[in-house]
Amino acid sequence: EPLKFGPHYIIPKPVDARSLYWVAPAVAKAAIDSGVARDKLDVEAYANELERKLSPTRKVMWHVTSLAKREPGRIVFPEGEEDSILRAAEIVSQERIATPILLGRTSVMRERAMALGVDLERVQLLDNHASEENLRYAEALFALRNRRGMTLNAARRLIHQRLYFGLMMLQLGEVDGLVSGLTGAYPETIRPALQIIGVRDEVRRAAGCYLVVTKNDVKLLADTTINIQPDAETLAETAMLTADLAHNLGISPRIGMLSFSNFGDAPHRHSQKVARAVQLIRERRPDLEVDGEMQADVALLEEAREPYPFSTLSGSANVLIFPNLDAGNIAYKLLAALGSEVIGPIVLGVRRPVNVLSQGASVSKIVHMTSLTVAHAIRLARASVQPSKMP
């Protein structure tokens, strides 16, 4: 049961992870305000430092969350009746990460929130079935997809689905991002998102990325969710998009392009495809540190790179690009099953911020994905993104 301040929970428990970065700064502020403390300090900076110390995940997410808190965006959650979405919405609203908009039956959401002890004061509830925007959204969806098999009647039916309603809110600029996928299979969310939102003009294909957080490091794995058999162009593009995400997280990317072969020692069209992707990256982004094709241990371990003194990696690769979806998806699933903290999947290359939750995602992961979505919205707004290409 979640710990929530109230008549039955006043003194923080040691197991409450929030105690470190809530209670200590509050005590410091009280000491400063009362004149007891001789030294002054920035209480907000102190709280941020304590939060980063709490766990590796919080440390890497601090860059994202701090950006989101500066410009909280409006994020729509089509699965607003789910308990974990309600709990996450309370957190992101109270911490000023985002303004959540939950789609669903208003009475059901209020009843569930009351049963859970969730405060919805700063959360917007929207019953899409009763919305006056249904016709406008349906007509806009029809205009967007009418030359790809969409009829007006079909658009009118689809707009009553919360995911399509939320995607049209995003497409029309009425929200800043969308987070969904908690209760459905990944393709059920990503396919409509790519059809309606599309990819940026300079991007050929979207890609999926997971953050894998260990005690000492963070790795970015891609493509783990979208492209089944990517060609060299797609591999190169995925690597560059993932490297940009790493930069946004405050990580200097070192890209390992993975294969069963090391630098041509097992020539095959599959390994040659990866080698070609490395060439493309170096031509287009000479600022990036990249090498391959290489096996995973060579990318990660200095001793495994000793037979290859010509390798240009300055250290262990922290961006790992897989040669196909089988390899990428299996790798992140194995790491998650063995105890690594994974955050994602993060959708790369889309025109507007859409992120797909893993089925049954925890409240903390929903909060992380919301922070990533808001930060993405901020960066896209600053970059003045152009209209989409529809797949």
N, C-alpha and C positions, 0 to 999 in steps of 0.2 A: 504494500500500500504506500502511495507517495506521501512524503512528509510535507505537511502544509501548516504554516503558522496559523494558530487559532487557539481556542480555549483548551484544547487537548494537546497542544504542542507549542510551548512557549520557550523552554530552554533547549537550545540545539543539541542534538545527539551527536556523539563522536562519529557515527557512521554516516551522518549527513555530509556529503562532499562539499556542500555549499558553505559549511561552517568556516573553512579556512579563508575564503575570499569574501565572506560577508561579515563575520563576527570580528575578525582581527581589524579590518579597516574601520568598522563602527567604533571599536574601542579606541583606536588611534584618533579618530575624529573627535570623540568625546573628550579625550585627554587634551587635545589641542584647543577645543572650544572652551573648556573649563579653565585653561591656563596651567594645568598640571604638567603638560609636556613642555620641556624646555626647547626641544628642536621642532621645527616645522617640517612638514613633508606634504607632497602632493598625494592626497588620499586616493584619488582615482587611479593614479599611476601605480600606487602601492597595491591596490586591489587587483589591477591587471597583472602585475608581476606575480602575485600569489596565485592567481588563476592559472598562469602559464606553468607554474611549478607543480600544479596538482597532478597533471598527467601529460604524457607525450601528445595525446590527442588534443588536449586543450592548448598546448603550446603551439601546435601547427595551426589550429583553428583560430587562435587569437588574432592573427593578421586579418582573417576574413571577418570575424565577428566585430572587431573594432571598426572596420570599414563600413559594415552594415549599420552599425549603431550611429554613425555620423549622418547617414541619409537613409533612414528606414523606409523600405518600399512596401507597396501593397501586394501581398502574395495571396493567391487564391488556392484553396485546398478543396478539390471536388469531393473528397471523401470526408466531409465535415461531420458526419454522424459517428465516426469511429472514435473509440475512447482515446487511443493514443494520439490522434490528431487533435482532439479537444485539449488534452494535457499539453501537447507541444504548443498549441496556439496560445494557451495561457502564458507559457514561459516566454515565447518570442515577443508577445505583446508587453509583458511586464518588464522584460529586459530591454525593450525598445529596439529590438532587432528588426521587427517588421510589424506592419498592420495586417493581421490575418483576416481573410474573408473566407468563411466556411460555407460551402454549398450543401444544402440538405433541407430536410423538413425542420422548420424552426422549432416547432414544439418538441420534436424528438431530441434535437441538439440541446435545448434548454433542460429537458428532463435528465438526459445523460450527464450534463455538466453539473446539475444539482446533486445527482447521486454520487458523482466523483469528487465533489467539493471543488470544482473548477470555476474560477472567476472569469466570466466572459465580458467584463465591463469594457475592455478595450478591443474586443473582438467583434467583427461584423458578421452577422448571420444573414444568409440570403437563400430563400427558397426559390430555386430556379424554375420550378414548375409554375409558380404563381407570378413570375417576373413579367413585367410589361415589355421587357427587352427581347422576348423570345422571337417575335416576328422579325424584328430588325436584325437580330443575330442570324436567323435562318436565311434571310435574304442575302446577308453578307457572306455566309458560308456558301450559298448557291453561286453567288458571283465569283467566288474564289475558286470553286471546283467544278463549275458547270461544263467545262471542256475536258474533264477527267471522269465523266460518268455520273456526276451528281445531278439529280433532279431537284426541283424545288420541294416536292413532296418529301423526298428523302431527307433534305436539309431540315425541313420542319420536324420530321421524326427524330433525327439525330440530336437536334438542339435541346431536346428534353433530357438527354443524357448529360449528367453533370460534367463529365470530362469535356465533351464538345462545347458545352456552355462556357466552361472555364477557359478553354482554348480560344474561343471567340472573344471573350473579355480581354485576353492577352493580345490577340491579333489586332484588335481595334484600339489598343493602347489604354484600356480602362483599368488595367492592373499592370504591375511591373514584372510579375513572374508567376509561375505555376509549379506546384509540387503535388505529385499524385503517384499512384501505383501500389499503395499499401495492400489493397485487396485483390489485385488482378495480376495476371501474367505480364511480364515486361512488354511483349509486343502489343498488348492491348492498349498501352499508354503511348509508347514511342511511335507507333505507326500513325495514329491520328495527329500527334504532335508534328511529325515531319511533313504530313500532308497539309496541315493548316499553317503552321509557323514557318517551316522550311529552314534552309540553311543560308548563311551569309553569302553574299555575292562572290566573295573571293574563296569560298570553300566548296569543294566538290562533294564531299560526303561527311556527314556527322560521324562521330565516334563516341565510344563510352569509356570512361576511366574510373578506376577505383584508387583511393588512397589507402595504403596499407601502413599502419602505424605500429612500430615496434618500440621496445624500451629506449632504443638509442637512435632511431632513424625513421624516416618516412620515405616510402617508395610510391611512385605513381605508375600504375599498370594500365596499359591500353593496347589494342582495343579489346575490351572484355565483354562487350554486349551487343554490338551492332553489325559490323562487317564480317561476313563469314569467311570469305576467301579474298582478302584485299590484294590488289595489285601493287606494284612498286610505288606508283603515284599516291595511292591511298595510304600505304604505310608511311611514306614520307610526310604526307599531310597530317596524319595522326600524330606522328612524333613531334611535329612543329606545334600543333595545337596543345599537346600535353606539356611541352616545354613552356609554352606561354602560361598555362595554368600553374606550373611550378613557380614561375616568376611571380605570379599573383599571390602565391602562398608564402612568398619570401624565401623560396628555395632556389639555389643556383642549379639548373638542370645539368645532369651528366647522363646522356642518352645511350643506352645499350640496345642495339637492334638485334633481337634474339633469333637464333636458328639452331639446327642440329649441327651446323658446320662452323668452324673457326677460320675466318679469313681465307676462304677458298679451299680448305683442305678436304672438303667432301662436296665437290661440284655437282650440282643438281639444279634444275630450274627453280625449285623452291628456295634454296639457299642463294642462288644468283639473284632472285627477286629482291631479297633482303639487302644484298650488296648494292644493287642498283638503287634502292631507296636511300642508302647511306650517301651515295654520290649526289642524288637529287637534293638531299638536305644540305650538304656542304655547298652546293652551287647556289641554293636559294637563301640559305640562312648561315652564312659563314661565321656568324656570331655564336652559334651553338656548338657545344662540345658533344660530339657524337662519334660512335665507332661501331663496327660490325662488318659483316655478320659475325656473331659470336654466340657461344653457348652460355647458358645462364650463370654457371659458376665463374666463367671467365669475366663476365660483366660485373660480378659481385665481389670476387675475391682477388686481392692483389697477388697472392701466390699463384693463382691459376693463370694470371696474365704474364707471369715471368717468362714463359717460352715465347712471348710475343712482345718484345721490347719496343716494337714500333707502334704499339697501341697508343692512341691519343687520349685515352681516358686518364684524367688526373687522379682519379679515386674511384671508389665503388659507384657503379651506375645507380642513380636514384630515379630515373625514368626508364622503364622497361617496356619495350614495344614488341609485341608478340606477332609471329608470322601469320597467324590465323585465329579465328574466334575459338576453335577448340582449345588451343593452347592457353589463350588468355583467360577464358572463362574457367577452365579447370584449375589454373594456377591460383586465381584469387579465391576460389571456393576452397581449395586445399588449405591455403593460408588462414582463411577465416575459421575453418574447422579445427585447425591446430592451435587456435588461440590468439591469432593476431587481430587487432582492431582494424576493421575495414569501414571506410566511409564511401558511399556511392550507391548506385552508379551516377557519375557526373556526366552529363551530356555535353559534348564539345562541338562547336561549330554552328550551333543553331542561331537563328536571327534574333530571337527573343528568349529570355531565360526560362527554360523548362527543365525540370529535373524529375527523374523517375525513382521512386522509393523501391527498395527491395521489399518483397512481400513480408508482412509481419515486422517491419522495421521498428526498433525501439523508439521511445520518446526522444532520447538523446540524439539518436541518428536523424530523426525528423528535424530536430532543432538545428543540427549541423547542416543538413541539406537546405534548410530555409536560409541560414546565414550565407551559404554558398550562392544561393539563388539571388538574394538581395545584392551581394557583392558583384555578381555577374551583371545584374541590371544596372548598377552604378557605372561599371566599366563600359558597358555597351552605350549607355547614354552619353558618356564622355567621348566615345569614339564616333558618335553620329552614324550608326549603322544604316546601311542602305536597304531598300525593299528586298524581299526574299525571292529565291528561286524555288519553285515548287517541284517536288520530285514526281 
